[in-house]
Amino acid sequence: MSYEEALKKAQSLGFAEANPSFDVEGKDAAQKLVILASLAFNARLKDEIFTWGITKINKHDLDYAAELGYKIKLLAIAKMQTVR
């Protein structure tokens, strides 16, 4: 199915907002990550979170992932790092 069809389906199922830009670009996940990581690490985090949304994924990426037996998912990951 095309990106547009998948987005409409996700919106109808409640997985994406009417304006999906925060959902598909990873900004919503990044904002939640800042909150959760600040609680988990007991630290104040900067809002400078790198994001790479699903709009940058193309059919070649999906085909290659399927060939390897993988699926592509939007993830939000944080790790603690000591700053010197």
Salt bridges, closest charged atoms under 4 A:
GLU25 OE1 - LYS56 NZ 3.56
ASP28 OD2 - LYS32 NZ 2.97
ASP63 OD1 - LYS59 NZ 3.14
